[in-house]
Amino acid sequence: MIAKKLLSLLLFTTAFAISGLAAAAPVGYVHQLKGTVTLRDAGKQPVEAKAGDTFEQGANFTTAAGAEATLKFEDGQVIVLAPNTQFIATTYVYDQKKVTTAPFTVDTPGGVVNVVIQPGGQQLTVDMGHVSFDSAKIPVTGPAREVINEKITILDQEFTYCAATIGNPHCVIPLPAVTPELAHKYGPPLEIHANFPRKTNVQFLQVLDRANIRIEIWERGAGYTPASGSSSAAAAACKRLGLVDDQVRVQMPGGTLDIEFAQEGHILMSGPVQAVFQGQLLAGWTPNLA
């Protein structure tokens, strides 16, 4: 029997490698893949993964649009990565007692951050780092500047937006009210607008009060998304505009996140983490990646 455990960290996605857990011996291998999948073993340069590649404890994987990968671990576990996914193992290493609730470091493509798993393993706090509105870092076309309260016309509507990066690009549009229909209509053309040479995530933002905001999300490469951690950039835009205080609850169709603006401009994000299910599969079963 092959044990299969699919883990999902609800409300935020970021690839990582747990510091101090890298081992010389492989802990698994790439069983099958389709499309472009990037593998980075701890302390090594990222490479394009191939079927049969082994990986060490602490490796991270990123799947491109349309790509999928099946990973098999030495302990018999199988994990299937969907398109536009960065493999997250926080709950796995916590369940396996490889980390504790105390702060531990996480190596992400955006840099090393601190993570705390709250007692019980059901709540996670992540130092998301700094949000930048610098047009060159996001990037946004045009002269070097902070992209704050600029105009953009999409279809039949002119919007005022802020652009930001917290490791990936975001276009934040404050509005009196937001709906899923709004995201579905204007999200696709905003994602690929010429202002954003690497495309962009889009948050349609409603400020409820100085401690609560609501957002609807159109995610770059994925479409309408019920919840997203890096969309805390929307809260940062509110803070930059003076619309919220230092602690903000971000309400999304898929759940809520708590954002705290800490010292030196760091954003601390807290939210639930949950294992979705654990099951048993017949020996020899493989997913259809055709």
Helices and strands as residue ranges (DSSP letters): E 2-8, E 17-18, E 28-34, E 37-40, E 47-48, E 54-55, E 60-63, E 68-73, E 78-81, H 90-95, E 104-108, E 111-117, E 123-129, E 150-154, E 157-165, E 169-174, H 180-191, E 201-209, E 212-219, E 223-225, G 230-232, H 233-240, E 247-252, E 255-261, G 263-265, E 267-272, E 274-281
